[in-house]
């Protein structure tokens, strides 16, 4: 797993909030091509990693006032304050 610099960590989120964000981005940017099957498998594995008490955060290499469109953007799972898994956003 790649380590995410602490200053890239943005807001705490949930799987449901991520799904809403993706839906809104797809509409906003008129993305009609679905994510690849490989990425869907990675997403499923990411979600299955989440355990009770874990925290899920959005990360972005850009400042918080302009996170969308960042070169590196995604989500990270923290367990007891330790990063256990990341996934990069695919639009």
C-alpha positions in Angstrom: 0.0 0.0 0.0 1.3 3.5 -0.8 1.5 5.8 2.1 -0.6 8.9 1.8 1.0 12.1 3.1 -0.9 13.4 6.1 -1.7 16.8 4.4 -3.6 14.9 1.7 -6.2 13.6 4.1 -9.5 15.5 3.7 -12.9 14.7 5.2 -14.1 11.7 7.0 -16.6 9.8 4.8 -18.7 6.7 4.5 -19.3 4.1 1.7 -22.8 5.6 1.1 -21.3 9.2 0.8 -18.7 7.9 -1.7 -21.5 6.3 -3.8 -23.4 9.6 -3.8 -20.2 11.6 -4.7 -19.5 9.2 -7.7 -23.1 9.5 -8.9 -22.9 13.3 -8.7 -19.5 13.4 -10.5 -20.8 11.1 -13.3 -23.7 13.5 -13.9 -21.6 16.6 -13.7 -18.9 15.3 -16.1 -21.2 13.2 -18.3 -19.2 10.1 -17.7 -21.0 7.3 -19.5 -18.3 4.7 -19.5 -18.6 2.4 -16.4 -15.5 1.6 -14.3 -13.5 -1.4 -15.5 -14.2 -4.8 -14.0 -10.7 -4.8 -12.5 -11.4 -1.5 -10.7 -14.8 -2.9 -9.5 -13.0 -5.9 -8.0 -10.5 -3.6 -6.3 -13.4 -1.5 -4.9 -15.2 -4.6 -3.6 -12.0 -5.8 -1.9 -11.5 -2.3 -0.4 -15.1 -2.3 1.0 -14.7 -5.8 2.4 -11.6 -4.7 4.3 -13.7 -2.2 6.4 -14.3 -3.5 10.0 -16.3 -2.2 12.9 -14.5 0.9 14.3 -12.5 1.7 11.2 -12.5 5.2 9.8 -12.8 6.0 6.1 -11.4 9.3 4.7 -11.2 10.9 1.3 -7.7 12.0 0.3 -6.5 14.3 -2.4 -3.1 15.7 -3.5 -4.8 19.1 -4.0 -5.8 21.5 -1.3 -9.2 20.9 0.3 -10.7 23.9 -1.7 -10.1 22.0 -5.0 -10.0 18.3 -4.4 -11.9 17.2 -7.5 -9.6 16.6 -10.4 -6.6 16.0 -8.3 -3.8 13.9 -9.9 -4.0 11.6 -6.9 -7.3 11.2 -5.2 -9.1 8.3 -3.4 -10.0 6.8 -0.1 -8.1 5.4 2.8 -9.2 3.1 5.7 -7.7 3.8 9.1 -7.8 1.1 11.8 -6.8 2.3 15.3 -5.1 5.2 13.7 -3.1 3.1 11.2 -3.7 3.2 7.4 -4.7 -0.3 6.4 -5.8 0.1 2.8 -6.1 2.8 0.0 -7.9 2.9 -3.2 -7.5 5.6 -5.9 -10.5 7.3 -7.4 -11.5 6.3 -10.9 -13.9 8.6 -12.8 
